[in-house]
Amino acid sequence: KEAWKAIKPDYLAAWSLIWAFFILVFNFVLLET
């Protein structure tokens, strides 16, 4: 259970970073075309 408590915040932070980057690139592509 301790391992999950340590991993979960990092997992959520990683996914939020990936989504932020994906949305940023997607918006850039839309603006360019």
Backbone as a printed PyTorch tensor [residue, N CA C, xyz], in Angstrom:
tensor([[[  0.8290,  -1.2030,   0.0000],
         [  0.0000,   0.0000,   0.0000],
         [  0.8710,   1.2650,   0.0000]],

        [[  1.9850,   1.2090,   0.7110],
         [  2.8920,   2.3640,   0.7370],
         [  3.4620,   2.6620,  -0.6500]],

        [[  3.7430,   1.5880,  -1.3920],
         [  4.2900,   1.7640,  -2.7420],
         [  3.2860,   2.4870,  -3.6360]],

        [[  2.0010,   2.1100,  -3.5270],
         [  0.9710,   2.7620,  -4.3440],
         [  0.8540,   4.2390,  -4.0090]],

        [[  0.9670,   4.5600,  -2.7190],
         [  0.8770,   5.9660,  -2.3040],
         [  2.0330,   6.7770,  -2.8930]],

        [[  3.1870,   6.1310,  -3.0530],
         [  4.3560,   6.8210,  -3.6010],
         [  4.2760,   6.9270,  -5.1210]],

        [[  3.7360,   5.8950,  -5.7750],
         [  3.7000,   5.8520,  -7.2410],
         [  2.5640,   6.6880,  -7.8280]],

        [[  1.3950,   6.6440,  -7.2080],
         [  0.2180,   7.2740,  -7.7960],
         [  0.3940,   8.7710,  -8.1220]],

        [[  0.9000,   9.6130,  -7.2130],
         [  1.0830,  11.0330,  -7.5530],
         [  2.0200,  11.2360,  -8.7470]],

        [[  3.0890,  10.4580,  -8.8210],
         [  4.0220,  10.5640,  -9.9460],
         [  3.3440,  10.1510, -11.2480]],

        [[  2.4990,   9.1190, -11.1740],
         [  1.7710,   8.6280, -12.3490],
         [  0.8180,   9.6960, -12.8670]],

        [[  0.0850,  10.3240, -11.9520],
         [ -0.8510,  11.3810, -12.3400],
         [ -0.1060,  12.5920, -12.8900]],

        [[  1.0050,  12.9480, -12.2650],
         [  1.8020,  14.0880, -12.7250],
         [  2.3580,  13.8270, -14.1190]],

        [[  2.8200,  12.6020, -14.3500],
         [  3.3610,  12.2440, -15.6640],
         [  2.2820,  12.3410, -16.7340]],

        [[  1.0720,  11.8160, -16.4480],
         [ -0.0110,  11.8620, -17.4310],
         [ -0.4700,  13.2840, -17.6970]],

        [[ -0.5220,  14.1170, -16.6440],
         [ -0.9340,  15.5100, -16.8350],
         [  0.0850,  16.2430, -17.7040]],

        [[  1.3740,  15.9200, -17.5310],
         [  2.4190,  16.5200, -18.3630],
         [  2.2780,  16.0710, -19.8130]],

        [[  2.0310,  14.7820, -20.0170],
         [  1.8550,  14.2420, -21.3690],
         [  0.6570,  14.8980, -22.0530]],

        [[ -0.4730,  15.0310, -21.3220],
         [ -1.6720,  15.6520, -21.9000],
         [ -1.4280,  17.1180, -22.2190]],

        [[ -0.7410,  17.8350, -21.3070],
         [ -0.4450,  19.2510, -21.5410],
         [  0.4090,  19.4110, -22.7980]],

        [[  1.4170,  18.5590, -22.9600],
         [  2.2890,  18.6050, -24.1310],
         [  1.5200,  18.2650, -25.4020]],

        [[  0.6670,  17.2460, -25.3320],
         [ -0.1290,  16.8270, -26.4840],
         [ -1.0720,  17.9350, -26.9360]],

        [[ -1.7510,  18.5630, -25.9850],
         [ -2.6800,  19.6560, -26.3070],
         [ -1.9190,  20.8490, -26.8860]],

        [[ -0.7440,  21.1340, -26.3290],
         [  0.0680,  22.2480, -26.8150],
         [  0.4810,  22.0110, -28.2660]],

        [[  0.9600,  20.8220, -28.5770],
         [  1.3630,  20.4750, -29.9440],
         [  0.1570,  20.4900, -30.8770]],

        [[ -0.9760,  19.9560, -30.4130],
         [ -2.1880,  19.9130, -31.2230],
         [ -2.6550,  21.3230, -31.5810]],

        [[ -2.6350,  22.2230, -30.6060],
         [ -3.0240,  23.6120, -30.8610],
         [ -2.0510,  24.2720, -31.8340]],

        [[ -0.7610,  23.9940, -31.6940],
         [  0.2490,  24.5590, -32.5840],
         [  0.0090,  24.1040, -34.0230]],

        [[ -0.2990,  22.8310, -34.2070],
         [ -0.5710,  22.2880, -35.5450],
         [ -1.8200,  22.9440, -36.1340]],

        [[ -2.8480,  23.1250, -35.3120],
         [ -4.0780,  23.7630, -35.7920],
         [ -3.8100,  25.2050, -36.2120]],

        [[ -2.9880,  25.9110, -35.4550],
         [ -2.6760,  27.3000, -35.7860],
         [ -1.8330,  27.3900, -37.0560]],

        [[ -0.9400,  26.4340, -37.2400],
         [ -0.0480,  26.4480, -38.4060],
         [ -0.7870,  26.1520, -39.7070]],

        [[ -1.7890,  25.2860, -39.6570],
         [ -2.4800,  24.9030, -40.8920],
         [ -3.5980,  25.8700, -41.2230]]])
